[in-house]
Amino acid sequence: MGRGRQKAKHTKVARELKYFTPDTDLTQLERELAAAAHADEYEDKWAHLVDDEDDEDDDLDEAEQGPAAQTA
């Protein structure tokens, strides 16, 4: 008996979520889209902590030695 009541409640909630249409705040949407346009100018503030050149050299050395060297 409890399962039927639970299923009915889930169905009711799902139906409410499916057909719920909130009012759209167009000014907020405009602000979010404008902020997304500036997000392309990403600056990695932690880049100075990572030495990329050493990582690339290690990857090349492992690739040259083959899969047997990578498992060792």
N, C-alpha and C positions, 0 to 999 in steps of 0.2 A: 504494500500500500504506500509506503514512503517513497519508493522509486518513481511511481507515477506522478506524485505530487512534485517531486524534485525535477523530473523531466519537463513537466508543464511549466514550472517556474523558469527553467533554462530557456525553454522555447519562447516564453513571454519576453524575457530579457533580450534574447537574440533578435526578436522581432522589433523591439523598441530601438535597439542599436542600429538595425538595418534601415529603418525608416526615419530615424532622427536626423533632422536637418537644422543645424544651428545657424544663427545669423552670421554672415561673413563680415568680418571687420576689414574692409578694403584698405583702409589707411595703414593698419598693422601689416597687412600683406605687402603693401608697397614698401614699407620700411624694411621688412625682411628680405625682399628681393634686392633692394638697394644695398643692403649689407652684404648679400651674397656676391654682388658684383665686385666688392672690395676684397672679398675673401681670396680672390685669385692672386693677390699680392702677398703670398705667404712667405714669411721669413722664419727660418729655423733658428731659434734662439739657442739651441743646444749643439749646433753644428761644430762649434769650436772644440767640443769635448771628444769628437770622434775623428779618428784619422782614417779617411777613406782610402788613401793610397795603399796602406798596409793590407787592408781587407781585400782589395783587388788582386794584389800580388799573391796572397795566400790562396785565393780561389784558382788562380792560374796554375800555381804549383801543384795543387791537388788534381786538377784536370789533366796535366801533363803526365803525372805518375800513374793514373788509372785508378780503377775502383779498388784494387787490392791495397793500395797505400792509404785509401780513405778509411778502411776498416781497421787498420793497425793502430 
